[in-house]
Structure formats: structure tokens, C-alpha cells
Amino acid sequence: MPSTAAIVALDIDARLRDMNGHEREHAFAEELAAGRRHTDGLPLRRSVAGFVDGLLGLLFPQLSEEGDATADEIGARLALIRRDLRDLMKPIEEPSRAEDVAVAFTDALPDLYARIRLDADAIVAGDPAAESIDEVVSAYPGFLAIATHRIAHEIHHHGIPILPRLLSEVAHGRTGIDIHPGASIGRSFCIDHGTGIVIGETAVIGDNVKVYQGVTLGALSVAKSNAGKKRHPTIEDRVVLYANATVLGGDTVVGHDSVVGGNVWLTNSVPPYSLVYHTSQVRIRSVSDGFEAADFVI
């Protein structure tokens, strides 16, 4: 059954075919103008990106072009952050609610900052290649993705639509790490490398979890009727998920202190202290022995 939008699009297409060139262009322009009236004033992604950059630059001088600042100067910048967040919400929330959420967000910043610092510490502790906090904060995509998620999740917690998703897409576009703002992530979260990670809306991740590139915490079904249900897995404390592991399903629980190996496909719960691994056959022989047809089967 075609969606309402699809039916409207087909109707527009049929009408346009019966018009001459000038009429068709004018009718198309009217349709675009009508669409703009419904989306006027939505937050722009570049404005959202500017907000993220300004906030992270305030919290972490490694990400700021500005030098030293006094407590009074930082206080003034916090006021600007509150104003900018309020302005981003104005098109999608009532002015009084936008103001209340902006105030609540800045009140939560000390705890948010502490959590992001713990994430940076976890990356330094968990990656032998990481030499310092400065390096992690200024250069690691995993840190940027986690920090942006913490910000988006805090705003999502207040029930603000659209804006949290735009925040997550800023990080997604910059890092290749896709974390839905609804995902609940505990303390000291470590992302190593990170490219290709996908964490779904209802995923729950405990403390001291480490995730490598290509990991997916997804749903068994993407049916629209499942919206609002827990569709994504629960990862308990101190679990390690190695590269390209896929864990699916809202009822799936990976017990604490478990290790999920690379390329594992997991749709069932596993108890604490489990080692879950994938086995495959790898053959090695000399190229001088030639190739078989099976070597090229995909």
C-alpha cells in the first residue's frame, strides 16, 4: 500500500504531465513553496554543528582556538551556549519550554563533562596507541562520537524532537560512527577505531564497555509497528565487542564481563563471563600451486 506522500507525489506527477512547460514549472514551484511553509525554521545542520563545536571547545581547550580564559569569561560563554541551544529549539518548541530545557541542560553540564572525561580516560587506558588525553580529545573519532552522543542524549532525555538526531548526524558524518541519541550508555565507554559502528535507539550499554570498529547493536526487525518497543540489545558492564560483531534484538542480553569476538552474529542472550567467538576455515598455500574455481566464490 503506497504511503500518503507517495500517492501525493504520483498525483502531482500526473498533473504535471498534462501541462505545458511554463505551467509545469509554475506548478512545481508552487509545490516546493508549500513544502517550505511546513518546514520553515527547522534547525539547520550547520547551526547544530556550530553549537557542538562551541560547546566542546568550551569544555575541552584542545578543541578550541581560544587560549586561557578566566572563570568570568567561561561563565559568559556558558550563557551564550544556553542562548544558542534555546535558539536552536525555538522552531520546534514553545519559547518557555525551550528556555526551561536550555537552563536544565546547562545545569547538567558539570555531570556531562565528568562523564565525557571518563570516556576519554577509558580510551587512553584501553588503546595502546593512545599516548595522552590531549591526543584522544583532539584526534580520536571515538571520543568525538561519544562526546556528541552525551550531549544529544541529554537533550533527547527532555523529549526534544529532531535536534538530538541532528546532533548525532553531525558526529556520524564526521566519524562514521552512528549512535542514536536515545541509546543509553554507561560510564567509561571506549570506542577503539570506531568506523562503521551502529548503535540503535533502545540499546542499553553498561559501564566500562569497549567496542571496536564495525560493531552493530541492532534490531531483529525494522517493522514500523515496533516503534516505541525495546528493539536493541542490552550490553552489561565490562563487555568487549570486537570488530564487526553484530548483536541483535531487544531481548538479547550480553552478560557482564563477556567477550564477543570478531564477526560474531548473535541473536540470543549469553550469561556473564562468556566468550563468544566465530570459527572459519582459512587455507594457505603457494600461489605457484594455481587457483581453483572455488577460490572465487563469494
Residue frames relative to the residue before (quaternion, step in Angstrom):
aa qw qx qy qz dx dy dz
M 1.0000 0.0000 0.0000 0.0000 0.00 0.00 0.00
P 0.3987 -0.7312 0.4925 0.2527 3.63 -0.56 1.10
S 0.5119 -0.6329 0.4845 0.3205 3.55 -1.14 0.66
T 0.6737 -0.4791 0.3682 0.4255 3.56 -1.32 0.30
A 0.6453 0.5230 -0.3231 0.4535 3.58 0.98 -0.85
A 0.6558 0.5146 -0.3134 0.4549 3.58 1.01 -0.83
I 0.6388 0.5208 -0.3228 0.4653 3.59 1.03 -0.82
V 0.6420 0.5153 -0.3189 0.4698 3.58 0.96 -0.86
A 0.6564 0.5162 -0.3130 0.4525 3.58 0.95 -0.91
L 0.6497 0.5065 -0.3193 0.4685 3.60 0.99 -0.80
D 0.6404 0.5252 -0.3203 0.4599 3.59 1.03 -0.81
I 0.6405 0.5145 -0.3174 0.4735 3.57 1.00 -0.85
D 0.6536 0.5231 -0.3141 0.4479 3.56 0.94 -0.93
A 0.6498 0.5152 -0.3212 0.4573 3.61 0.97 -0.83
R 0.6647 0.4979 -0.3099 0.4629 3.61 0.92 -0.85
L 0.6545 0.5275 -0.3243 0.4338 3.57 0.95 -0.83
R 0.6290 0.5552 -0.3463 0.4197 3.58 1.04 -0.71
D 0.6897 0.4826 -0.2752 0.4644 3.59 1.14 -0.62
M 0.6350 0.5330 -0.3286 0.4524 3.62 1.25 0.00
N 0.4987 -0.6021 0.5121 0.3557 3.51 -1.31 0.30
G 0.7668 -0.4098 0.2345 0.4348 3.56 -1.28 0.17
H 0.6963 0.4715 -0.2873 0.4586 3.58 0.83 -0.98
E 0.6567 0.5069 -0.3113 0.4636 3.58 0.96 -0.88
R 0.6415 0.5349 -0.3218 0.4458 3.56 1.00 -0.85
E 0.6632 0.5044 -0.3053 0.4610 3.57 0.93 -0.89
H 0.6652 0.4999 -0.3075 0.4616 3.59 0.94 -0.86
A 0.6540 0.5074 -0.3168 0.4632 3.61 0.95 -0.86
F 0.6406 0.5190 -0.3198 0.4670 3.58 1.02 -0.81
A 0.6410 0.5206 -0.3200 0.4645 3.57 0.99 -0.83
E 0.6407 0.5219 -0.3273 0.4583 3.60 1.01 -0.77
E 0.6419 0.5182 -0.3280 0.4602 3.59 0.99 -0.81
L 0.6617 0.4967 -0.3092 0.4689 3.59 0.94 -0.85
A 0.6379 0.5265 -0.3276 0.4566 3.58 1.01 -0.79
A 0.6396 0.5204 -0.3258 0.4625 3.59 1.00 -0.81
G 0.6472 0.5232 -0.3124 0.4580 3.57 1.00 -0.81
R 0.6447 0.5237 -0.3213 0.4549 3.58 1.04 -0.72
R 0.6129 0.5559 -0.3598 0.4311 3.58 1.07 -0.61
H 0.6780 0.4924 -0.2875 0.4639 3.59 1.12 -0.66
T 0.7696 0.3305 -0.1848 0.5141 3.62 1.12 -0.47
D 0.3269 0.7761 -0.4893 0.2268 3.56 1.23 0.23
G 0.8453 0.2301 -0.1631 0.4539 3.54 -0.90 0.94
L 0.3872 0.7019 -0.5124 0.3080 3.62 1.17 0.19
P 0.5941 -0.5711 0.4059 0.3951 3.62 -1.06 0.59
L 0.3501 -0.7264 0.5536 0.2080 3.56 -0.95 0.88
R 0.5679 -0.6232 0.4079 0.3504 3.56 -0.98 0.82
R 0.6480 0.5157 -0.3434 0.4428 3.61 0.96 -0.72
S 0.6298 0.5103 -0.3385 0.4777 3.60 1.10 -0.62
V 0.6309 0.5202 -0.3229 0.4765 3.58 1.05 -0.77
A 0.6458 0.5110 -0.3158 0.4713 3.58 0.98 -0.84
G 0.6407 0.5234 -0.3214 0.4606 3.57 1.02 -0.75
F 0.6239 0.5325 -0.3313 0.4664 3.57 1.07 -0.75
V 0.6477 0.5124 -0.3125 0.4694 3.60 0.93 -0.92
D 0.6744 0.4990 -0.3030 0.4521 3.57 0.84 -0.97
G 0.6661 0.5078 -0.3075 0.4516 3.57 0.94 -0.85
L 0.6789 0.4895 -0.2950 0.4609 3.57 0.93 -0.88
L 0.6889 0.4610 -0.2946 0.4754 3.60 0.83 -0.92
G 0.6237 0.5334 -0.3400 0.4593 3.59 1.10 -0.63
L 0.6329 0.5137 -0.3233 0.4806 3.56 1.16 -0.62
L 0.7050 0.4682 -0.2642 0.4625 3.58 0.93 -0.91
F 0.8022 0.1698 -0.0453 0.5705 3.56 1.03 -0.84
P 0.3418 -0.7765 0.4905 0.1990 3.60 -0.30 1.21
Q 0.5357 0.6217 -0.4063 0.4018 3.62 1.20 -0.37
L 0.7311 0.3997 -0.2162 0.5090 3.59 1.21 -0.49
S 0.6430 0.5202 -0.3106 0.4684 3.57 1.28 0.21
E 0.4258 -0.6842 0.5307 0.2625 3.54 -1.14 0.65
E 0.6120 0.5612 -0.3497 0.4339 3.57 1.22 -0.34
G 0.4662 -0.6933 0.4849 0.2587 3.54 -1.15 0.65
D 0.8242 -0.1483 0.1438 0.5272 3.54 -1.08 -0.80
A 0.0575 -0.7788 0.6240 0.0284 3.54 -1.23 0.57
T 0.4494 -0.6682 0.5213 0.2826 3.55 -1.11 0.67
A 0.6696 -0.4800 0.3721 0.4275 3.56 -1.28 0.25
D 0.6401 0.5222 -0.3303 0.4566 3.60 1.01 -0.75
E 0.6530 0.5077 -0.3126 0.4671 3.57 0.99 -0.83
I 0.6512 0.4948 -0.3193 0.4786 3.58 0.99 -0.78
G 0.6170 0.5450 -0.3410 0.4540 3.58 1.04 -0.72
A 0.6424 0.5122 -0.3159 0.4746 3.57 1.03 -0.79
R 0.6620 0.4961 -0.3089 0.4692 3.59 1.01 -0.78
L 0.5991 0.5426 -0.3596 0.4663 3.59 1.11 -0.59
A 0.6258 0.5275 -0.3319 0.4690 3.55 1.05 -0.74
L 0.6465 0.5086 -0.3142 0.4740 3.58 1.04 -0.74
I 0.6098 0.5384 -0.3441 0.4689 3.59 1.06 -0.74
R 0.6469 0.5129 -0.3121 0.4702 3.58 0.97 -0.88
R 0.6548 0.5063 -0.3096 0.4680 3.57 0.96 -0.85
D 0.6690 0.5090 -0.3064 0.4466 3.59 0.89 -0.94
L 0.6483 0.5023 -0.3225 0.4728 3.59 0.99 -0.79
R 0.6290 0.5302 -0.3278 0.4646 3.57 0.98 -0.81
D 0.6705 0.4998 -0.2969 0.4609 3.58 0.94 -0.87
L 0.6245 0.5314 -0.3402 0.4603 3.59 1.06 -0.69
M 0.7128 0.4591 -0.2520 0.4665 3.57 1.06 -0.73
K 0.4810 0.7152 -0.4249 0.2767 3.60 1.14 -0.47
P 0.7026 0.4640 -0.3144 0.4384 3.66 0.81 -0.80
I 0.7709 0.3687 -0.1810 0.4869 3.60 1.14 -0.49
E 0.7584 0.2637 -0.1725 0.5705 3.59 1.29 -0.05
E 0.5929 -0.5362 0.4547 0.3926 3.53 -1.29 0.37
P 0.6221 -0.5898 0.3529 0.3749 3.63 -0.96 0.79
S 0.6764 0.4931 -0.3126 0.4491 3.60 0.88 -0.85
R 0.6591 0.4870 -0.3124 0.4804 3.60 1.00 -0.76
A 0.6154 0.5404 -0.3479 0.4563 3.59 1.01 -0.76
E 0.6538 0.5043 -0.3072 0.4731 3.58 0.99 -0.82
D 0.6591 0.5171 -0.3118 0.4483 3.59 0.91 -0.88
V 0.6771 0.4823 -0.2950 0.4710 3.58 0.91 -0.89
A 0.6286 0.5330 -0.3368 0.4555 3.59 1.00 -0.77
V 0.6530 0.4954 -0.3109 0.4811 3.59 0.99 -0.79
A 0.6577 0.5067 -0.3102 0.4630 3.59 0.94 -0.89
F 0.6324 0.5362 -0.3328 0.4492 3.58 1.03 -0.77
T 0.6966 0.4518 -0.2917 0.4749 3.61 0.80 -0.89
D 0.5952 0.5463 -0.3639 0.4636 3.60 1.14 -0.53
A 0.6971 0.4710 -0.2633 0.4722 3.58 1.11 -0.71
L 0.4580 0.7356 -0.4260 0.2601 3.61 1.22 -0.25
P 0.6190 0.5405 -0.3861 0.4190 3.68 0.88 -0.66
D 0.6813 0.4587 -0.2918 0.4902 3.62 0.93 -0.86
L 0.6232 0.5410 -0.3353 0.4545 3.57 1.04 -0.79
Y 0.6451 0.5178 -0.3064 0.4709 3.58 0.97 -0.88
A 0.6530 0.5139 -0.3180 0.4564 3.59 0.93 -0.87
R 0.6546 0.5087 -0.3173 0.4606 3.59 0.97 -0.80
I 0.6634 0.4955 -0.3131 0.4651 3.59 0.93 -0.84
R 0.6145 0.5366 -0.3432 0.4655 3.60 1.06 -0.69
L 0.6372 0.5149 -0.3256 0.4721 3.59 1.01 -0.77
D 0.6167 0.5333 -0.3430 0.4665 3.60 1.05 -0.70
A 0.6512 0.5074 -0.3129 0.4696 3.58 0.95 -0.88
D 0.6407 0.5184 -0.3201 0.4673 3.59 0.98 -0.84
A 0.6509 0.5236 -0.3168 0.4493 3.59 1.00 -0.84
I 0.6435 0.5094 -0.3292 0.4669 3.59 1.03 -0.72
V 0.6332 0.5191 -0.3287 0.4707 3.58 0.99 -0.83
A 0.6993 0.4717 -0.2724 0.4630 3.58 0.90 -0.92
G 0.7592 0.4337 -0.2102 0.4375 3.57 1.03 -0.76
D 0.7261 0.3766 -0.2309 0.5270 3.60 1.21 -0.28
P 0.3779 -0.7530 0.4878 0.2284 3.62 -0.43 1.14
A 0.6508 0.5286 -0.3199 0.4412 3.60 1.16 -0.52
A 0.5916 0.5791 -0.3701 0.4215 3.60 1.22 -0.37
E 0.2363 -0.8221 0.5085 0.0983 3.56 -0.62 1.14
S 0.8188 -0.0278 0.0553 0.5707 3.60 1.10 -0.52
I 0.6460 -0.4812 0.4202 0.4178 3.52 -1.34 0.22
D 0.6233 0.5553 -0.3465 0.4280 3.58 0.95 -0.84
E 0.6647 0.4989 -0.3072 0.4636 3.58 0.94 -0.87
V 0.6595 0.5151 -0.3100 0.4512 3.58 0.89 -0.91
V 0.6902 0.4859 -0.2862 0.4535 3.58 0.82 -0.98
S 0.7587 0.4176 -0.2194 0.4493 3.57 0.82 -0.94
A 0.8323 0.2814 -0.0968 0.4678 3.61 1.03 -0.66
Y 0.6695 0.5444 -0.3161 0.3943 3.63 1.06 -0.50
P 0.4179 -0.7207 0.4908 0.2549 3.61 -0.69 1.04
G 0.5929 0.5764 -0.3681 0.4252 3.58 1.08 -0.64
F 0.6461 0.5107 -0.3228 0.4664 3.57 0.97 -0.82
L 0.6620 0.5094 -0.3140 0.4513 3.59 0.87 -0.93
A 0.6611 0.5097 -0.3127 0.4532 3.58 0.95 -0.86
I 0.6728 0.4879 -0.3041 0.4656 3.58 0.90 -0.89
A 0.6589 0.5179 -0.3171 0.4439 3.59 0.87 -0.96
T 0.6681 0.4870 -0.3038 0.4735 3.58 0.92 -0.88
H 0.6217 0.5333 -0.3440 0.4591 3.58 1.04 -0.74
R 0.6289 0.5354 -0.3524 0.4401 3.61 0.90 -0.82
I 0.6513 0.5072 -0.3056 0.4744 3.59 0.99 -0.85
A 0.6828 0.4906 -0.2867 0.4593 3.58 0.84 -1.02
H 0.6586 0.5221 -0.3143 0.4414 3.58 0.95 -0.86
E 0.6266 0.5351 -0.3384 0.4545 3.58 1.02 -0.76
I 0.6773 0.4627 -0.2932 0.4910 3.60 0.96 -0.81
H 0.6103 0.5447 -0.3342 0.4680 3.59 1.08 -0.77
H 0.6024 0.5861 -0.3405 0.4215 3.58 1.06 -0.78
H 0.6947 0.4547 -0.2681 0.4886 3.59 1.13 -0.60
G 0.5514 -0.6598 0.3754 0.3458 3.59 1.25 0.17
I 0.3797 0.7207 -0.4956 0.3013 3.59 1.18 0.43
P 0.3225 -0.7599 0.5251 0.2070 3.64 -0.76 0.93
I 0.8413 0.2999 -0.1888 0.4083 3.54 -1.45 0.23
L 0.7053 0.4982 -0.2921 0.4112 3.60 0.61 -1.12
P 0.6609 0.4912 -0.3484 0.4478 3.67 0.79 -0.78
R 0.6491 0.5144 -0.3199 0.4603 3.58 1.02 -0.77
L 0.6230 0.5215 -0.3368 0.4759 3.58 1.04 -0.71
L 0.6229 0.5303 -0.3360 0.4668 3.59 1.03 -0.74
S 0.6764 0.4864 -0.3030 0.4628 3.59 0.87 -0.89
E 0.6559 0.5124 -0.3177 0.4542 3.59 1.06 -0.68
V 0.5467 0.5732 -0.4025 0.4589 3.59 1.20 -0.41
A 0.6879 0.4607 -0.2758 0.4883 3.58 0.88 -0.95
H 0.6234 0.5524 -0.3378 0.4383 3.59 0.99 -0.83
G 0.6888 0.4888 -0.2802 0.4563 3.56 0.88 -0.96
R 0.7087 0.4659 -0.2598 0.4618 3.58 1.06 -0.74
T 0.8183 0.2872 -0.1083 0.4860 3.59 1.02 -0.76
G 0.4163 -0.6904 0.4898 0.3320 3.59 1.12 -0.49
I 0.5822 0.5446 -0.3701 0.4770 3.59 1.30 0.25
D 0.1377 -0.8217 0.5528 0.0167 3.57 -0.59 1.21
I 0.0897 0.7868 -0.6003 0.1122 3.59 -0.29 1.28
H 0.3687 -0.7237 0.5348 0.2331 3.57 -0.65 1.07
P 0.5310 -0.6616 0.4139 0.3301 3.62 -0.89 0.82
G 0.6208 0.5595 -0.3474 0.4253 3.59 1.18 -0.36
A 0.5195 0.6542 -0.4202 0.3543 3.60 1.18 -0.41
S 0.2914 -0.7555 0.5668 0.1515 3.56 -0.99 0.92
I 0.0150 -0.8209 0.5676 -0.0611 3.59 -0.53 1.22
G 0.4079 -0.7443 0.4873 0.2053 3.55 -0.78 1.09
R 0.7391 -0.4271 0.3070 0.4207 3.52 -1.34 -0.20
S 0.8491 0.1944 -0.1433 0.4698 3.53 -1.36 0.45
F 0.1963 0.7875 -0.5437 0.2139 3.54 0.76 1.15
C 0.1182 -0.8105 0.5731 0.0266 3.57 -0.76 1.07
I 0.0782 -0.7547 0.6507 0.0293 3.54 -0.86 1.05
D 0.1343 -0.7887 0.5976 0.0522 3.59 -0.67 1.12
H 0.8038 0.0628 -0.1383 0.5752 3.59 -0.66 1.19
G 0.1158 -0.8922 0.4278 0.0874 3.58 0.53 -1.14
T 0.5457 0.6458 -0.4234 0.3255 3.62 0.96 -0.67
G 0.8312 0.2418 -0.1841 0.4655 3.55 -0.94 0.93
I 0.4524 0.6718 -0.4738 0.3459 3.61 1.19 0.10
V 0.0447 -0.7714 0.6347 0.0104 3.58 -1.07 0.87
I 0.0042 -0.7867 0.6159 -0.0413 3.57 -0.74 1.09
G 0.3375 -0.8087 0.4568 0.1531 3.55 -0.49 1.24
E 0.7719 -0.4453 0.2468 0.3808 3.49 -1.38 0.43
T 0.8043 0.2928 -0.1451 0.4962 3.60 0.81 -0.95
A 0.3399 0.7315 -0.5149 0.2902 3.59 1.19 0.39
V 0.1330 -0.7573 0.6355 0.0706 3.54 -1.17 0.75
I 0.0512 -0.8040 0.5915 -0.0314 3.56 -0.67 1.18
G 0.3904 -0.7483 0.4949 0.2066 3.56 -0.84 1.01
D 0.7161 -0.4276 0.3408 0.4339 3.53 -1.32 -0.39
N 0.8567 0.1797 -0.1258 0.4668 3.54 -1.30 0.57
V 0.3444 0.7208 -0.5125 0.3149 3.56 1.00 0.90
K 0.1564 -0.7807 0.6007 0.0725 3.56 -1.08 0.79
V 0.0680 -0.8084 0.5837 -0.0325 3.56 -0.83 1.09
Y 0.2462 -0.7715 0.5739 0.1217 3.54 -0.96 0.94
Q 0.7491 -0.4268 0.2802 0.4220 3.55 -1.36 0.22
G 0.8227 0.2985 -0.2107 0.4355 3.52 -1.22 0.64
V 0.4624 0.6792 -0.4576 0.3398 3.61 1.20 0.05
T 0.1161 -0.7750 0.6185 0.0580 3.56 -1.07 0.83
L 0.0720 -0.7347 0.6733 0.0416 3.54 -0.95 0.97
G 0.1385 0.8582 -0.4630 0.1731 3.52 0.20 1.35
A 0.5815 -0.5728 0.4634 0.3450 3.52 -1.40 -0.22
L 0.5105 -0.6321 0.4874 0.3197 3.55 -1.18 0.58
S 0.7857 0.1228 -0.0551 0.6038 3.58 1.15 -0.62
V 0.2332 -0.7738 0.5729 0.1366 3.56 -1.04 0.77
A 0.2579 0.7817 -0.5247 0.2172 3.58 1.21 0.51
K 0.5357 -0.6536 0.4343 0.3117 3.57 -0.93 0.93
S 0.5930 0.5934 -0.3592 0.4090 3.58 1.13 -0.59
N 0.6438 0.5312 -0.3194 0.4488 3.58 1.24 -0.35
A 0.3897 0.7201 -0.4875 0.3033 3.59 1.25 0.05
G 0.7734 0.3105 -0.2515 0.4921 3.56 -0.91 0.93
K 0.6437 0.4833 -0.3270 0.4952 3.59 1.25 -0.21
K 0.5318 -0.5817 0.4826 0.3820 3.59 -1.22 0.31
R 0.0600 -0.8442 0.5315 -0.0348 3.55 -0.36 1.28
H 0.7349 0.4137 -0.1962 0.5003 3.57 1.24 -0.49
P 0.6210 -0.6279 0.3319 0.3314 3.58 -1.06 0.68
T 0.3768 -0.6619 0.5933 0.2606 3.48 -1.46 0.14
I 0.1221 -0.7767 0.6170 0.0340 3.56 -0.83 1.07
E 0.2736 -0.8031 0.5068 0.1526 3.58 -0.44 1.17
D 0.7788 -0.3954 0.2351 0.4264 3.57 -1.35 0.16
R 0.8790 0.1395 -0.1078 0.4430 3.50 -1.32 0.68
V 0.3741 0.6971 -0.5119 0.3348 3.57 1.04 0.80
V 0.1865 -0.7455 0.6274 0.1259 3.57 -1.18 0.67
L 0.1020 -0.7793 0.6176 0.0273 3.57 -0.88 1.03
Y 0.2341 -0.8139 0.5191 0.1152 3.57 -0.40 1.22
A 0.7945 -0.4063 0.1944 0.4072 3.52 -1.37 0.42
N 0.8744 0.0890 -0.1136 0.4632 3.50 -1.09 0.99
A 0.3536 0.6951 -0.5340 0.3267 3.59 1.13 0.52
T 0.1420 -0.7787 0.6084 0.0568 3.56 -1.06 0.84
V 0.0157 -0.7840 0.6194 -0.0371 3.57 -0.71 1.13
L 0.0441 -0.8426 0.5342 -0.0526 3.56 -0.56 1.21
G 0.7418 0.4632 -0.3264 0.3588 3.52 -1.29 0.55
G 0.5031 -0.6907 0.4449 0.2680 3.53 -0.96 0.92
D 0.6940 0.4477 -0.2755 0.4920 3.58 1.17 -0.47
T 0.5349 0.6392 -0.3980 0.3834 3.58 1.27 -0.12
V 0.0306 -0.7903 0.6111 -0.0309 3.55 -0.81 1.09
V 0.1853 -0.7391 0.6377 0.1127 3.56 -0.89 0.99
G 0.3886 -0.7747 0.4559 0.2023 3.54 -0.42 1.26
H 0.6665 -0.5427 0.3441 0.3780 3.55 -1.17 0.62
D 0.8368 0.2004 -0.1860 0.4744 3.52 -1.26 0.67
S 0.4505 0.6713 -0.4656 0.3602 3.59 1.12 0.62
V 0.2388 -0.7262 0.6233 0.1648 3.54 -1.36 0.34
V 0.1220 -0.7695 0.6251 0.0470 3.56 -0.83 1.07
G 0.3446 -0.7959 0.4677 0.1704 3.54 -0.45 1.23
G 0.7078 -0.4676 0.3366 0.4088 3.53 -1.35 0.20
N 0.8518 0.1781 -0.1615 0.4655 3.56 -1.19 0.80
V 0.3978 0.7023 -0.4951 0.3214 3.60 1.18 0.33
W 0.1718 -0.7338 0.6487 0.1057 3.56 -1.16 0.79
L 0.0243 0.8445 -0.5264 0.0955 3.57 -0.27 1.28
T 0.0137 0.8047 -0.5920 0.0439 3.57 -0.77 1.11
N 0.6758 0.4238 -0.2913 0.5281 3.58 1.29 0.18
S 0.5629 -0.6015 0.4445 0.3518 3.56 -1.15 0.57
V 0.1378 -0.7572 0.6307 0.0997 3.54 -1.25 0.54
P 0.5098 -0.6753 0.4354 0.3074 3.61 -1.00 0.78
P 0.6883 -0.4470 0.3505 0.4511 3.59 -1.25 0.16
Y 0.8303 0.2282 -0.2027 0.4662 3.53 -1.29 0.60
S 0.3809 0.7223 -0.4914 0.3029 3.60 1.12 0.61
L 0.1810 -0.7123 0.6614 0.1498 3.52 -1.31 0.51
V 0.0585 -0.8110 0.5814 -0.0281 3.55 -0.41 1.27
Y 0.1086 0.8226 -0.5468 0.1117 3.58 -0.59 1.08
H 0.3852 -0.6981 0.5688 0.2018 3.51 -1.30 0.56
T 0.1685 -0.7799 0.5945 0.0996 3.57 -0.95 0.85
S 0.0478 0.7732 -0.6312 0.0384 3.55 -1.09 0.77
Q 0.4470 -0.6833 0.5099 0.2707 3.55 -1.23 0.46
V 0.0676 -0.7784 0.6240 0.0127 3.54 -0.80 1.05
R 0.1342 -0.7980 0.5847 0.0574 3.58 -0.73 1.05
I 0.0919 -0.7784 0.6198 0.0389 3.54 -1.04 0.80
R 0.1731 0.7586 -0.6172 0.1169 3.54 -0.88 0.97
S 0.6380 -0.5392 0.3818 0.3955 3.55 -1.21 0.22
V 0.5175 -0.6343 0.4712 0.3284 3.56 -1.06 0.74
S 0.5777 0.5986 -0.3804 0.4039 3.58 1.18 -0.43
D 0.5978 0.5666 -0.3614 0.4370 3.59 1.24 -0.31
G 0.5088 -0.6620 0.4094 0.3679 3.56 1.29 -0.15
F 0.4751 -0.6691 0.5058 0.2658 3.54 -1.39 0.08
E 0.2978 -0.7158 0.6004 0.1960 3.53 -1.29 0.47
A 0.6505 -0.5262 0.3668 0.4067 3.55 -1.19 0.50
A 0.6389 0.5540 -0.3285 0.4206 3.59 1.04 -0.77
D 0.5479 0.6322 -0.3972 0.3773 3.58 1.17 -0.42
F 0.7494 0.3945 -0.2032 0.4914 3.58 1.15 -0.53
V 0.4376 0.6750 -0.4714 0.3615 3.55 1.26 0.28
I 0.1465 -0.7854 0.5985 0.0594 3.58 -0.85 1.00
